[in-house]
Amino acid sequence: MSATFKKIIGIGAVLFLFVAAFGYIKLVKSNTAFEEKEVFVYIPSGSTYEDAKKIIEPYVDDMSGFEWFAGLRSYPEKLKSGKFLLTKGMGNFKLVSALRRNVPVTVSFNNQERLENLVDRVASKIEADTVELMNAFTNEAFLAKSGFTRENVFTMFLPNTYEFYWNTSAEKFRDKMLEEYQKFWTKERLSKAENLNLTQAQVTTLASIVHKETVKADERPRVAKVYLNRLDLGMPLQADPTVIYAKKLVSNDFNQVIKRVYYGDFNIDSPYNTYMYQGLPPGPIAMPDVNAIDAVLNPENHDYIYFCASVERFGYHEFASTLSQHNVNAAKYAQWLNEQGTK
């Protein structure tokens, strides 16, 4: 081998090592342009590579270097939508890898008062907006297939913390909620509902009233039985929380705080007003805790048909089997409210 050829090989090897080193540096050298330890990047569904570049660009120091490696990794052709975590100091290799790992989001909800409130809550966590979610939840074909109505579909949603991808569609979110609902209604729960002559939606609707009547978990089975007794006797439920809900619904003001129900409120013409209309309202007046649902399914055994707030054990209630005893309890509570100046 001639000296000239050896020299050419040596130069080539040096050039190769130089190029390799340069490429390696471009892969691992920090290419982030933010000071925070980490940032989240959201790429909407249906985005093109050009769309994605505009979203990514504020977080990348050398965009040409990023594009060079993104091209090598076929990122433009295999673009993913979703939520992605970028950390400070990432090089191009890690940046592209991170943009292929869709980060799950947690969606938590409880004690929502209406379907509209739930929609707002969910839309703040996933890509689907309030209109898409409401349309999915109230879709006529879905309601008919799943056995819900526009008024009671809210009973499908169980308070909990769930994990989704940010780019989950409204329909996929809805279908996941239906799946969770069906898991919740075990054979045992279904059997107990049947024994009460109530559907699943009716159980949850009654549970929403129980939930609003008392925050005391140990008292809920007793309150639930009062309402079940009234239903069995053909009495109106006469539940104050339903009157409050009806008042808010009629006024279209769910932000108002109502601390006291007056006799005039009993005349509010709404199917949710259980003083005016017999039986259960057409749907829930809130999202009940699972504890409240199970309280309806496992009621305490008693013959009480009346109750009112206790002035001796705050947060609890006084129960009665006769109207005369209830009137005594109610008078005590009314007097206490007047002394407190509650309006």
Buried (B, 14 or more C-beta within 10 A) or exposed (E): EEEEEEEEEEEEEEEEEEEEEEEEEBBBBBBBEBEEEEBEBBBEEEBEBEBBBEBBEEBBEBBEBBBBBBEEBEBBEEBBBBBBBBBBEBBBBBBBEBBEEBBEBEBEBBEBBBBEBBBBBBBEBBBBEBEBBBBBBBBEEBBEEBEBEEBBBBBBBBBEEBEBBBBBBBBBBBBBBBEBBEEBBEEEBBEBBEEBEBBBBBBBBBBBBBBBBBEEEEBBBBBBBBBBBBBEEEEBBBBBBBBBBBBBBEEEEEEEEBEEBEEEBBEBEBBBBBBBBEEBBBBBBBBBBEBBBBBBBEBBEEEBBBBBBBBEEEEBBBBBEEEEBBEEBBEBBBEBBEEEEEE
